[in-house]
Amino acid sequence: MNNKGVEFEVNTINLKTPSLQWETGLKFSLNRDKITKLYEGTNEDIGNSWFVGESISSIYDYHIIGMWQEEDLYNGKIYKGWYPGQYKYEDLNGDGVIDPQHDRKVIGKKAPNYRFSITSTFTWKDWTLYFLLNSVQGGHGYYMYNNYDVVNVSSRSDDVYRINQSNVRHYWTPQNRVDNATGIYNSPAVTSGVYENRAFVRLQDISLTYNFNKKLLSKMGPINMLQLYLAAKNIYTWTGWSGWDPELASKDVNYPAMRNVTMGIKLSF
């Protein structure tokens, strides 16, 4: 196993005056791994999706290239045993048959492409505004996950589950020839995952605080520190992921990241 990566952190003071200060911080990390050798001289372990020369987080599956449509059936282009409204898989060896021995390949990786976070702190007199942006990025086949249970209508088994889905897609019909969801009757000869990029940028934390100055505190008795604050967590997430939370990406978590807003007082004597 070969692992290589880079990680760095940069902190800056962008502005500093007697009454105003602005500080920022950036963290970045990137990692690449590659399997260099497997046991007993073999080059692949298909059950674990391990392949020499590939990442240990590789995804080995059929590659979806579209949907079978009615004209494919009428023109005789559709493969035997397949019907309109089913996913069309890449036929790697061109024999007109989709089978696990010849038509699966490494189509992506579960591991992220890179991660970064940005913090910024503005201080003006006794006020402080702080925020944190957190991001995990995919692209180029990285940070993929099987989102079949959310994006494929035929996998939903009850009304409660459907109502609570974050993503509503109309299933394929001859009149609604979507290219991202199967027909509701879908029962193909072979199946695959439906993989989506989990990349996201999240406004994770933001807070506004007011610190009472020493001169004012001296008139308030034995109080050494007094602070008022308003803070929020998980404010907004920018993502193309169809599920609730791209960071968790689990079919068992059928709710979004909880947004918290708090306000309070800190004091010491």
C-alpha positions as CSV (number, residue, x, y, z in Angstrom):
1,M,0.0,0.0,0.0
2,N,1.4,3.4,-1.0
3,N,0.1,6.6,0.6
4,K,1.1,10.1,-0.4
5,G,-0.5,13.4,0.6
6,V,-0.1,17.0,1.4
7,E,-1.5,19.1,4.3
8,F,-0.9,22.7,5.2
9,E,-2.4,25.5,7.3
10,V,-2.1,29.3,6.7
11,N,-3.2,31.9,9.2
12,T,-3.1,35.6,8.4
13,I,-3.9,38.9,9.9
14,N,-5.3,40.9,7.0
15,L,-6.2,44.1,8.9
16,K,-5.2,45.5,12.2
17,T,-6.1,48.9,13.6
18,P,-6.8,50.1,17.2
19,S,-10.5,49.4,16.7
20,L,-10.7,46.9,13.9
21,Q,-9.0,43.5,13.2
22,W,-9.6,40.8,10.6
23,E,-8.0,37.4,10.8
24,T,-8.4,34.4,8.5
25,G,-7.3,30.8,8.5
26,L,-7.1,28.1,5.8
27,K,-6.5,24.4,6.2
28,F,-6.1,22.1,3.2
29,S,-5.4,18.3,2.9
30,L,-5.1,15.9,0.0
31,N,-4.3,12.2,0.1
32,R,-3.7,9.6,-2.6
33,D,-3.4,5.9,-2.0
34,K,-2.6,3.0,-4.2
35,I,-2.5,-0.8,-3.7
36,T,0.9,-2.1,-4.7
37,K,0.5,-5.7,-3.8
38,L,-2.1,-8.3,-2.8
39,Y,-1.9,-11.7,-1.2
40,E,-0.8,-14.9,-2.9
41,G,0.4,-13.0,-6.0
42,T,-3.1,-12.1,-7.1
43,N,-3.7,-8.7,-8.7
44,E,-7.4,-8.3,-7.7
45,D,-9.9,-9.2,-5.0
46,I,-13.2,-8.4,-6.6
47,G,-15.2,-9.1,-3.4
48,N,-13.5,-6.3,-1.6
49,S,-13.0,-4.1,-4.7
50,W,-9.2,-4.3,-4.3
51,F,-7.0,-4.0,-7.4
52,V,-3.3,-3.5,-7.7
53,G,-2.6,0.0,-9.0
54,E,-6.0,1.3,-7.7
55,S,-7.1,3.0,-4.5
56,I,-8.3,0.9,-1.6
57,S,-11.5,2.8,-1.7
58,S,-12.3,1.9,-5.3
59,I,-15.8,1.4,-6.5
60,Y,-16.2,-1.6,-8.8
61,D,-19.5,-1.8,-10.6
62,Y,-21.4,-1.4,-13.8
63,H,-21.1,2.0,-15.5
64,I,-24.5,3.6,-16.2
65,I,-24.5,5.4,-19.6
66,G,-28.2,6.2,-19.9
67,M,-31.6,4.6,-20.0
68,W,-33.1,2.2,-22.4
69,Q,-35.8,3.9,-24.4
70,E,-38.8,2.7,-26.5
71,E,-37.0,3.4,-29.8
72,D,-34.2,1.1,-28.7
73,L,-36.7,-1.7,-28.4
74,Y,-38.4,-0.9,-31.8
75,N,-35.0,-0.6,-33.6
76,G,-33.7,-3.8,-32.2
77,K,-30.9,-2.2,-30.3
78,I,-32.0,-3.2,-26.8
79,Y,-30.2,-6.2,-25.4
80,K,-32.0,-9.4,-24.8
81,G,-33.7,-9.5,-21.4
82,W,-33.8,-5.7,-21.1
83,Y,-36.7,-3.2,-21.4
84,P,-37.3,0.5,-21.8
85,G,-37.1,2.3,-18.5
86,Q,-34.2,0.4,-17.2
87,Y,-30.6,1.6,-16.8
88,K,-28.3,1.1,-19.8
89,Y,-24.9,-0.2,-18.8
90,E,-21.7,0.1,-20.7
91,D,-21.0,-3.1,-22.6
92,L,-17.2,-3.3,-22.1
93,N,-16.5,-6.2,-24.4
94,G,-19.3,-5.4,-26.9
95,D,-20.9,-8.8,-26.9
96,G,-24.5,-7.6,-26.3
97,V,-24.7,-9.2,-22.9
98,I,-24.3,-7.4,-19.6
99,D,-22.6,-9.8,-17.1
100,P,-20.5,-9.4,-13.9
101,Q,-17.5,-11.2,-15.4
102,H,-16.9,-8.9,-18.3
103,D,-18.8,-5.6,-17.8
104,R,-17.8,-4.2,-14.4
105,K,-14.9,-1.9,-13.9
106,V,-13.5,0.7,-11.4
107,I,-15.9,3.6,-11.9
108,G,-14.8,5.8,-9.0
109,K,-13.5,6.1,-5.4
110,K,-15.2,6.6,-2.1
111,A,-12.3,8.7,-0.8
112,P,-12.4,12.5,-1.1
113,N,-10.4,14.4,-3.7
114,Y,-9.4,17.0,-1.1
115,R,-10.6,18.8,2.0
116,F,-10.4,22.4,3.1
117,S,-11.8,24.7,5.7
118,I,-11.8,28.5,6.0
119,T,-12.2,30.6,9.1
120,S,-12.6,34.3,9.4
121,T,-12.8,36.5,12.5
122,F,-13.8,40.2,12.4
123,T,-13.3,42.2,15.6
124,W,-14.5,45.7,15.9
125,K,-14.2,47.3,19.3
126,D,-16.1,45.0,21.7
127,W,-17.8,43.0,18.9
128,T,-16.6,39.8,17.3
129,L,-18.0,38.0,14.2
130,Y,-16.7,34.6,13.4
131,F,-17.5,32.0,10.7
132,L,-16.3,28.6,9.6
133,L,-16.7,27.1,6.1
134,N,-16.0,23.4,5.9
135,S,-15.7,21.5,2.6
136,V,-15.0,18.0,1.3
137,Q,-14.6,17.9,-2.5
138,G,-14.9,15.1,-5.1
139,G,-14.6,15.3,-8.8
140,H,-12.6,13.1,-11.2
141,G,-14.4,10.1,-9.8
142,Y,-13.5,10.9,-6.1
143,Y,-15.9,11.0,-3.1
144,M,-18.6,8.9,-4.8
145,Y,-21.3,6.9,-2.9
146,N,-24.2,4.6,-3.9
147,N,-27.4,6.7,-3.5
148,Y,-29.7,4.1,-5.1
149,D,-32.3,4.1,-2.3
150,V,-32.9,7.9,-2.6
151,V,-32.7,8.5,-6.4
152,N,-34.4,5.3,-7.6
153,V,-38.2,5.4,-7.2
154,S,-38.6,1.7,-7.6
155,S,-36.6,1.1,-4.4
156,R,-39.1,2.8,-2.2
157,S,-41.4,0.5,-0.4
158,D,-43.8,2.6,1.5
159,D,-45.5,6.1,1.5
160,V,-43.7,7.2,4.7
161,Y,-40.3,6.5,3.2
162,R,-41.2,8.3,0.0
163,I,-42.6,11.4,1.8
164,N,-39.5,11.8,3.8
165,Q,-37.1,11.6,0.9
166,S,-35.1,14.7,0.2
167,N,-35.2,14.2,-3.5
168,V,-38.3,13.6,-5.5
169,R,-37.8,12.2,-9.0
170,H,-40.6,11.2,-11.4
171,Y,-40.1,7.7,-12.5
172,W,-39.5,6.8,-16.2
173,T,-42.6,6.4,-18.5
174,P,-42.8,6.5,-22.3
175,Q,-44.2,10.1,-21.9
176,N,-41.6,11.1,-19.3
177,R,-38.3,9.9,-20.6
178,V,-36.0,11.0,-17.7
179,D,-32.4,9.8,-17.8
180,N,-31.9,9.6,-14.0
181,A,-34.6,7.3,-12.7
182,T,-36.0,3.9,-13.8
183,G,-39.6,2.9,-14.4
184,I,-41.5,1.9,-11.4
185,Y,-41.7,-1.7,-12.5
186,N,-38.0,-2.0,-12.9
187,S,-36.6,-5.5,-12.4
188,P,-33.5,-5.9,-14.5
189,A,-31.3,-8.9,-15.1
190,V,-28.4,-7.3,-13.2
191,T,-28.4,-4.2,-11.0
192,S,-25.8,-1.7,-9.9
193,G,-25.4,1.2,-7.5
194,V,-26.4,4.7,-8.6
195,Y,-23.4,6.7,-7.6
196,E,-23.4,10.4,-6.9
197,N,-20.7,12.9,-6.0
198,R,-20.8,13.8,-2.3
199,A,-18.9,17.0,-2.6
200,F,-20.1,19.9,-0.4
201,V,-19.3,23.3,1.1
202,R,-21.0,23.9,4.4
203,L,-21.3,27.1,6.4
204,Q,-20.7,25.1,9.6
205,D,-20.4,27.8,12.3
206,I,-21.1,31.4,12.7
207,S,-21.2,33.5,15.9
208,L,-21.5,37.0,17.0
209,T,-20.3,38.0,20.5
210,Y,-20.2,41.2,22.5
211,N,-17.6,41.5,25.3
212,F,-18.3,44.2,28.0
213,N,-15.2,46.3,28.4
214,K,-13.3,46.5,31.7
215,K,-14.3,50.1,32.3
216,L,-18.0,49.1,32.2
217,L,-17.4,46.0,34.3
218,S,-15.7,48.0,37.0
219,K,-19.1,49.6,37.7
220,M,-20.9,46.2,37.9
221,G,-19.4,44.8,41.1
222,P,-17.3,41.7,41.3
223,I,-17.8,40.6,37.6
224,N,-14.5,40.0,35.8
225,M,-15.8,39.0,32.4
226,L,-19.2,39.3,30.8
227,Q,-20.0,38.2,27.3
228,L,-23.3,38.0,25.2
229,Y,-23.3,35.6,22.3
230,L,-25.4,34.4,19.4
231,A,-24.2,31.3,17.6
232,A,-25.5,29.0,14.8
233,K,-24.3,25.6,13.5
234,N,-24.9,23.9,10.2
235,I,-26.5,26.9,8.7
236,Y,-26.4,26.0,5.0
237,T,-24.8,23.3,2.7
238,W,-24.1,23.8,-1.0
239,T,-24.0,20.3,-2.7
240,G,-25.2,18.3,-5.7
241,W,-25.9,15.3,-3.5
242,S,-29.5,14.1,-3.6
243,G,-29.7,12.8,0.0
244,W,-30.1,14.7,3.2
245,D,-26.5,15.0,4.4
246,P,-23.6,14.4,2.0
247,E,-21.1,14.1,4.8
248,L,-22.9,11.1,6.3
249,A,-24.3,9.7,3.0
250,S,-26.2,6.9,4.6
251,K,-29.6,5.4,3.6
252,D,-30.2,4.7,7.3
253,V,-30.0,8.4,8.1
254,N,-33.2,9.8,6.7
255,Y,-32.9,13.4,8.0
256,P,-30.7,16.4,7.4
257,A,-27.9,17.7,9.6
258,M,-29.4,19.4,12.5
259,R,-29.3,23.2,12.5
260,N,-28.7,24.7,16.0
261,V,-29.1,28.3,17.1
262,T,-28.1,29.3,20.6
263,M,-27.8,32.5,22.5
264,G,-26.5,33.0,26.0
265,I,-24.4,34.8,28.5
266,K,-20.9,34.0,29.8
267,L,-19.6,35.6,32.9
268,S,-17.0,35.0,35.6
269,F,-16.3,36.6,39.0
